[in-house]
Amino acid sequence: MSRSKYVSVGDTGGLILDSKYDDFVTNAQLESMLGSIENRLVALEQKLTDGSQKVQLSGTFVRLSTEPRPSGSEGDILLLYDTKQVFIHDGTDWREW
């Protein structure tokens, strides 16, 4: 950031003044906010490196089957690539979609 954007008003008592903004923050407040962010980053880094951060995966699982109608659960979708047919499992059987 260019120094020419700052307004010189003498001793500001620790305030950072910028004519572009209406809000002011003291150096102590800024240091406190940055310290809080740094602490949270350190805690996250610790969780990621020690394995305590858990990730839950969700989404679509795609698998190749040689069975004409593999087993499935309600809501599963089956695509027969060679015929371009799409089936959905109703909990009991595959129904063409």
Distance bins in CASP14 RR format, pairs under 12 A and 6 or more apart:
PFRMAT RR
TARGET T0000
AUTHOR 0000-0000-0000
RMODE 2
METHOD distances of the structure
MODEL  1
1 16 0 0 0 0 0 1 0 0 0 0 0
1 18 0 0 0 0 1 0 0 0 0 0 0
1 20 0 0 0 0 1 0 0 0 0 0 0
1 21 0 0 0 0 0 1 0 0 0 0 0
2 18 0 0 0 0 0 1 0 0 0 0 0
2 19 0 0 0 0 0 1 0 0 0 0 0
2 20 0 0 0 0 0 1 0 0 0 0 0
3 18 0 0 0 0 0 1 0 0 0 0 0
4 18 0 0 0 0 0 1 0 0 0 0 0
4 19 0 0 0 0 0 1 0 0 0 0 0
4 20 0 0 0 0 0 1 0 0 0 0 0
5 16 0 0 0 0 0 1 0 0 0 0 0
5 17 0 0 0 0 1 0 0 0 0 0 0
5 18 1 0 0 1 0 0 0 0 0 0 0
5 19 1 0 0 1 0 0 0 0 0 0 0
5 20 1 0 0 1 0 0 0 0 0 0 0
5 21 0 0 0 0 1 0 0 0 0 0 0
6 12 0 0 0 0 0 1 0 0 0 0 0
6 15 0 0 0 0 0 1 0 0 0 0 0
6 16 0 0 0 0 1 0 0 0 0 0 0
6 17 1 0 0 1 0 0 0 0 0 0 0
6 18 1 0 1 0 0 0 0 0 0 0 0
6 19 1 0 0 1 0 0 0 0 0 0 0
6 20 0 0 0 0 1 0 0 0 0 0 0
6 21 0 0 0 0 0 1 0 0 0 0 0
7 15 0 0 0 0 0 1 0 0 0 0 0
7 16 0 0 0 0 0 1 0 0 0 0 0
7 17 1 0 1 0 0 0 0 0 0 0 0
7 18 1 0 0 1 0 0 0 0 0 0 0
7 19 1 0 1 0 0 0 0 0 0 0 0
7 20 0 0 0 0 1 0 0 0 0 0 0
7 21 0 0 0 0 0 1 0 0 0 0 0
7 24 0 0 0 0 0 1 0 0 0 0 0
8 17 0 0 0 0 1 0 0 0 0 0 0
8 18 0 0 0 0 0 1 0 0 0 0 0
8 19 0 0 0 0 0 1 0 0 0 0 0
9 15 0 0 0 0 1 0 0 0 0 0 0
9 16 0 0 0 0 0 1 0 0 0 0 0
9 17 1 0 0 1 0 0 0 0 0 0 0
9 18 0 0 0 0 0 1 0 0 0 0 0
9 19 0 0 0 0 0 1 0 0 0 0 0
9 24 0 0 0 0 0 1 0 0 0 0 0
10 17 0 0 0 0 1 0 0 0 0 0 0
11 17 0 0 0 0 0 1 0 0 0 0 0
12 18 0 0 0 0 0 1 0 0 0 0 0
12 24 0 0 0 0 1 0 0 0 0 0 0
12 25 0 0 0 0 0 1 0 0 0 0 0
12 26 0 0 0 0 1 0 0 0 0 0 0
12 27 0 0 0 0 1 0 0 0 0 0 0
13 24 0 0 0 0 0 1 0 0 0 0 0
13 26 1 0 0 1 0 0 0 0 0 0 0
13 27 0 0 0 0 1 0 0 0 0 0 0
13 28 0 0 0 0 0 1 0 0 0 0 0
14 24 0 0 0 0 1 0 0 0 0 0 0
14 25 0 0 0 0 1 0 0 0 0 0 0
14 26 1 0 1 0 0 0 0 0 0 0 0
14 27 1 0 1 0 0 0 0 0 0 0 0
14 28 1 0 0 1 0 0 0 0 0 0 0
14 29 0 0 0 0 1 0 0 0 0 0 0
14 30 0 0 0 0 1 0 0 0 0 0 0
14 31 0 0 0 0 0 1 0 0 0 0 0
15 21 0 0 0 0 0 1 0 0 0 0 0
15 23 0 0 0 0 0 1 0 0 0 0 0
15 24 1 0 1 0 0 0 0 0 0 0 0
15 25 1 0 0 1 0 0 0 0 0 0 0
15 26 1 0 1 0 0 0 0 0 0 0 0
15 27 0 0 0 0 1 0 0 0 0 0 0
15 28 0 0 0 0 0 1 0 0 0 0 0
15 29 0 0 0 0 1 0 0 0 0 0 0
15 30 0 0 0 0 0 1 0 0 0 0 0
16 23 0 0 0 0 0 1 0 0 0 0 0
16 24 1 0 0 1 0 0 0 0 0 0 0
16 25 1 0 0 1 0 0 0 0 0 0 0
16 26 1 0 0 1 0 0 0 0 0 0 0
16 27 1 0 0 1 0 0 0 0 0 0 0
16 28 0 0 0 0 0 1 0 0 0 0 0
16 29 0 0 0 0 1 0 0 0 0 0 0
16 30 1 0 0 1 0 0 0 0 0 0 0
16 31 0 0 0 0 0 1 0 0 0 0 0
17 23 0 0 0 0 0 1 0 0 0 0 0
17 24 1 0 0 1 0 0 0 0 0 0 0
17 25 0 0 0 0 0 1 0 0 0 0 0
17 26 0 0 0 0 0 1 0 0 0 0 0
17 27 0 0 0 0 0 1 0 0 0 0 0
18 24 0 0 0 0 1 0 0 0 0 0 0
18 25 0 0 0 0 0 1 0 0 0 0 0
23 29 0 0 0 0 0 1 0 0 0 0 0
23 30 0 0 0 0 0 1 0 0 0 0 0
24 30 0 0 0 0 0 1 0 0 0 0 0
25 31 0 0 0 0 1 0 0 0 0 0 0
25 32 0 0 0 0 1 0 0 0 0 0 0
25 33 1 0 0 1 0 0 0 0 0 0 0
25 34 0 0 0 0 0 1 0 0 0 0 0
26 32 0 0 0 0 1 0 0 0 0 0 0
26 33 0 0 0 0 0 1 0 0 0 0 0
27 33 0 0 0 0 0 1 0 0 0 0 0
27 34 0 0 0 0 0 1 0 0 0 0 0
28 34 0 0 0 0 0 1 0 0 0 0 0
28 35 0 0 0 0 0 1 0 0 0 0 0
29 35 0 0 0 0 0 1 0 0 0 0 0
29 36 0 0 0 0 0 1 0 0 0 0 0
30 36 0 0 0 0 0 1 0 0 0 0 0
30 37 0 0 0 0 0 1 0 0 0 0 0
31 37 0 0 0 0 0 1 0 0 0 0 0
31 38 0 0 0 0 0 1 0 0 0 0 0
32 38 0 0 0 0 0 1 0 0 0 0 0
32 39 0 0 0 0 0 1 0 0 0 0 0
33 39 0 0 0 0 0 1 0 0 0 0 0
33 40 0 0 0 0 0 1 0 0 0 0 0
34 40 0 0 0 0 0 1 0 0 0 0 0
34 41 0 0 0 0 0 1 0 0 0 0 0
35 41 0 0 0 0 1 0 0 0 0 0 0
35 42 0 0 0 0 1 0 0 0 0 0 0
35 43 0 0 0 0 0 1 0 0 0 0 0
36 42 0 0 0 0 0 1 0 0 0 0 0
36 43 0 0 0 0 0 1 0 0 0 0 0
37 43 0 0 0 0 0 1 0 0 0 0 0
37 44 0 0 0 0 0 1 0 0 0 0 0
38 44 0 0 0 0 0 1 0 0 0 0 0
38 45 0 0 0 0 0 1 0 0 0 0 0
39 45 0 0 0 0 0 1 0 0 0 0 0
39 46 0 0 0 0 0 1 0 0 0 0 0
40 46 0 0 0 0 0 1 0 0 0 0 0
40 47 0 0 0 0 0 1 0 0 0 0 0
41 47 0 0 0 0 0 1 0 0 0 0 0
41 48 0 0 0 0 0 1 0 0 0 0 0
42 48 0 0 0 0 0 1 0 0 0 0 0
42 49 0 0 0 0 0 1 0 0 0 0 0
43 49 0 0 0 0 0 1 0 0 0 0 0
43 50 0 0 0 0 0 1 0 0 0 0 0
43 52 0 0 0 0 0 1 0 0 0 0 0
43 53 0 0 0 0 0 1 0 0 0 0 0
44 50 0 0 0 0 0 1 0 0 0 0 0
44 51 0 0 0 0 0 1 0 0 0 0 0
44 52 0 0 0 0 0 1 0 0 0 0 0
44 53 1 0 0 1 0 0 0 0 0 0 0
45 51 0 0 0 0 0 1 0 0 0 0 0
45 52 0 0 0 0 0 1 0 0 0 0 0
45 53 0 0 0 0 1 0 0 0 0 0 0
46 52 1 0 0 1 0 0 0 0 0 0 0
46 53 0 0 0 0 1 0 0 0 0 0 0
47 53 1 1 0 0 0 0 0 0 0 0 0
47 54 0 0 0 0 1 0 0 0 0 0 0
47 55 0 0 0 0 0 1 0 0 0 0 0
48 54 0 0 0 0 0 1 0 0 0 0 0
48 55 0 0 0 0 0 1 0 0 0 0 0
59 77 0 0 0 0 0 1 0 0 0 0 0
60 75 0 0 0 0 0 1 0 0 0 0 0
60 76 0 0 0 0 1 0 0 0 0 0 0
60 77 0 0 0 0 1 0 0 0 0 0 0
60 79 0 0 0 0 0 1 0 0 0 0 0
61 72 0 0 0 0 0 1 0 0 0 0 0
61 73 0 0 0 0 0 1 0 0 0 0 0
61 76 0 0 0 0 1 0 0 0 0 0 0
61 77 0 0 0 0 0 1 0 0 0 0 0
62 76 0 0 0 0 0 1 0 0 0 0 0
62 77 0 0 0 0 1 0 0 0 0 0 0
62 78 0 0 0 0 0 1 0 0 0 0 0
62 79 0 0 0 0 1 0 0 0 0 0 0
62 81 0 0 0 0 0 1 0 0 0 0 0
63 70 0 0 0 0 1 0 0 0 0 0 0
63 71 0 0 0 0 0 1 0 0 0 0 0
63 72 0 0 0 0 0 1 0 0 0 0 0
63 76 0 0 0 0 0 1 0 0 0 0 0
63 77 0 0 0 0 0 1 0 0 0 0 0
63 78 0 0 0 0 0 1 0 0 0 0 0
63 79 0 0 0 0 0 1 0 0 0 0 0
64 70 0 0 0 0 1 0 0 0 0 0 0
64 78 0 0 0 0 0 1 0 0 0 0 0
64 79 0 0 0 0 0 1 0 0 0 0 0
64 80 0 0 0 0 0 1 0 0 0 0 0
64 81 0 0 0 0 1 0 0 0 0 0 0
65 71 0 0 0 0 1 0 0 0 0 0 0
65 72 0 0 0 0 0 1 0 0 0 0 0
65 76 0 0 0 0 0 1 0 0 0 0 0
65 78 0 0 0 0 1 0 0 0 0 0 0
65 79 0 0 0 0 0 1 0 0 0 0 0
65 80 0 0 0 0 0 1 0 0 0 0 0
65 81 0 0 0 0 0 1 0 0 0 0 0
65 94 0 0 0 0 0 1 0 0 0 0 0
67 78 0 0 0 0 0 1 0 0 0 0 0
67 80 0 0 0 0 0 1 0 0 0 0 0
67 94 0 0 0 0 0 1 0 0 0 0 0
68 78 0 0 0 0 1 0 0 0 0 0 0
68 80 0 0 0 0 1 0 0 0 0 0 0
68 82 0 0 0 0 0 1 0 0 0 0 0
68 83 0 0 0 0 0 1 0 0 0 0 0
68 85 0 0 0 0 0 1 0 0 0 0 0
68 87 0 0 0 0 0 1 0 0 0 0 0
68 94 0 0 0 0 1 0 0 0 0 0 0
69 76 0 0 0 0 0 1 0 0 0 0 0
69 78 1 0 0 1 0 0 0 0 0 0 0
69 80 0 0 0 0 1 0 0 0 0 0 0
69 85 0 0 0 0 0 1 0 0 0 0 0
69 87 1 0 0 1 0 0 0 0 0 0 0
69 89 0 0 0 0 1 0 0 0 0 0 0
69 92 0 0 0 0 0 1 0 0 0 0 0
69 93 0 0 0 0 1 0 0 0 0 0 0
69 94 1 0 1 0 0 0 0 0 0 0 0
69 95 0 0 0 0 0 1 0 0 0 0 0
69 96 0 0 0 0 0 1 0 0 0 0 0
70 76 0 0 0 0 1 0 0 0 0 0 0
70 77 0 0 0 0 0 1 0 0 0 0 0
70 78 1 0 0 1 0 0 0 0 0 0 0
70 79 0 0 0 0 0 1 0 0 0 0 0
70 80 0 0 0 0 0 1 0 0 0 0 0
70 87 0 0 0 0 0 1 0 0 0 0 0
70 89 0 0 0 0 1 0 0 0 0 0 0
70 94 0 0 0 0 1 0 0 0 0 0 0
71 78 0 0 0 0 0 1 0 0 0 0 0
71 89 0 0 0 0 1 0 0 0 0 0 0
71 91 0 0 0 0 0 1 0 0 0 0 0
71 92 0 0 0 0 0 1 0 0 0 0 0
71 93 0 0 0 0 0 1 0 0 0 0 0
71 94 0 0 0 0 1 0 0 0 0 0 0
72 78 0 0 0 0 1 0 0 0 0 0 0
72 87 0 0 0 0 0 1 0 0 0 0 0
72 88 0 0 0 0 0 1 0 0 0 0 0
72 89 1 0 1 0 0 0 0 0 0 0 0
72 90 0 0 0 0 0 1 0 0 0 0 0
72 91 1 0 0 1 0 0 0 0 0 0 0
72 92 0 0 0 0 1 0 0 0 0 0 0
72 93 0 0 0 0 1 0 0 0 0 0 0
72 94 1 0 0 1 0 0 0 0 0 0 0
73 88 0 0 0 0 0 1 0 0 0 0 0
73 89 1 0 0 1 0 0 0 0 0 0 0
73 90 0 0 0 0 0 1 0 0 0 0 0
73 91 1 0 0 1 0 0 0 0 0 0 0
73 92 0 0 0 0 0 1 0 0 0 0 0
73 93 0 0 0 0 0 1 0 0 0 0 0
73 94 0 0 0 0 0 1 0 0 0 0 0
74 88 0 0 0 0 1 0 0 0 0 0 0
74 89 1 0 1 0 0 0 0 0 0 0 0
74 90 1 0 0 1 0 0 0 0 0 0 0
74 91 1 1 0 0 0 0 0 0 0 0 0
74 92 0 0 0 0 1 0 0 0 0 0 0
74 93 0 0 0 0 0 1 0 0 0 0 0
74 94 0 0 0 0 0 1 0 0 0 0 0
74 95 0 0 0 0 0 1 0 0 0 0 0
75 87 0 0 0 0 0 1 0 0 0 0 0
75 88 1 0 1 0 0 0 0 0 0 0 0
75 89 1 0 1 0 0 0 0 0 0 0 0
75 90 1 0 0 1 0 0 0 0 0 0 0
75 91 1 0 0 1 0 0 0 0 0 0 0
75 92 0 0 0 0 0 1 0 0 0 0 0
75 93 0 0 0 0 0 1 0 0 0 0 0
75 94 0 0 0 0 0 1 0 0 0 0 0
75 95 0 0 0 0 0 1 0 0 0 0 0
75 97 0 0 0 0 0 1 0 0 0 0 0
76 86 0 0 0 0 0 1 0 0 0 0 0
76 87 0 0 0 0 1 0 0 0 0 0 0
76 88 1 0 0 1 0 0 0 0 0 0 0
76 89 1 0 1 0 0 0 0 0 0 0 0
76 90 0 0 0 0 1 0 0 0 0 0 0
76 91 0 0 0 0 1 0 0 0 0 0 0
76 92 0 0 0 0 0 1 0 0 0 0 0
76 93 0 0 0 0 0 1 0 0 0 0 0
76 94 0 0 0 0 1 0 0 0 0 0 0
76 95 0 0 0 0 0 1 0 0 0 0 0
76 97 0 0 0 0 0 1 0 0 0 0 0
77 85 0 0 0 0 0 1 0 0 0 0 0
77 86 1 0 0 1 0 0 0 0 0 0 0
77 87 1 0 0 1 0 0 0 0 0 0 0
77 88 1 0 1 0 0 0 0 0 0 0 0
77 89 1 0 0 1 0 0 0 0 0 0 0
77 90 0 0 0 0 0 1 0 0 0 0 0
77 94 0 0 0 0 1 0 0 0 0 0 0
77 95 0 0 0 0 0 1 0 0 0 0 0
77 96 0 0 0 0 0 1 0 0 0 0 0
77 97 1 0 0 1 0 0 0 0 0 0 0
78 85 0 0 0 0 1 0 0 0 0 0 0
78 86 1 0 0 1 0 0 0 0 0 0 0
78 87 1 0 1 0 0 0 0 0 0 0 0
78 88 1 0 0 1 0 0 0 0 0 0 0
78 89 1 0 0 1 0 0 0 0 0 0 0
78 90 0 0 0 0 0 1 0 0 0 0 0
78 93 0 0 0 0 0 1 0 0 0 0 0
78 94 1 0 1 0 0 0 0 0 0 0 0
78 95 0 0 0 0 1 0 0 0 0 0 0
78 96 0 0 0 0 1 0 0 0 0 0 0
78 97 0 0 0 0 1 0 0 0 0 0 0
79 85 1 0 0 1 0 0 0 0 0 0 0
79 86 1 0 1 0 0 0 0 0 0 0 0
79 87 1 0 0 1 0 0 0 0 0 0 0
79 88 0 0 0 0 0 1 0 0 0 0 0
79 94 0 0 0 0 0 1 0 0 0 0 0
79 96 0 0 0 0 0 1 0 0 0 0 0
79 97 0 0 0 0 1 0 0 0 0 0 0
80 86 1 0 0 1 0 0 0 0 0 0 0
80 87 1 0 0 1 0 0 0 0 0 0 0
80 94 0 0 0 0 1 0 0 0 0 0 0
80 96 0 0 0 0 1 0 0 0 0 0 0
80 97 0 0 0 0 0 1 0 0 0 0 0
83 96 0 0 0 0 0 1 0 0 0 0 0
84 96 0 0 0 0 0 1 0 0 0 0 0
84 97 0 0 0 0 0 1 0 0 0 0 0
85 94 0 0 0 0 1 0 0 0 0 0 0
85 95 0 0 0 0 0 1 0 0 0 0 0
85 96 1 0 0 1 0 0 0 0 0 0 0
85 97 0 0 0 0 1 0 0 0 0 0 0
86 94 0 0 0 0 1 0 0 0 0 0 0
86 95 0 0 0 0 0 1 0 0 0 0 0
86 96 1 0 0 1 0 0 0 0 0 0 0
86 97 1 0 1 0 0 0 0 0 0 0 0
87 93 0 0 0 0 1 0 0 0 0 0 0
87 94 1 0 1 0 0 0 0 0 0 0 0
87 95 1 0 0 1 0 0 0 0 0 0 0
87 96 1 0 1 0 0 0 0 0 0 0 0
87 97 1 0 0 1 0 0 0 0 0 0 0
88 94 1 0 0 1 0 0 0 0 0 0 0
88 95 1 0 1 0 0 0 0 0 0 0 0
88 96 0 0 0 0 1 0 0 0 0 0 0
88 97 1 0 1 0 0 0 0 0 0 0 0
89 95 1 0 0 1 0 0 0 0 0 0 0
89 96 0 0 0 0 0 1 0 0 0 0 0
89 97 0 0 0 0 0 1 0 0 0 0 0
90 96 0 0 0 0 0 1 0 0 0 0 0
90 97 0 0 0 0 0 1 0 0 0 0 0
END
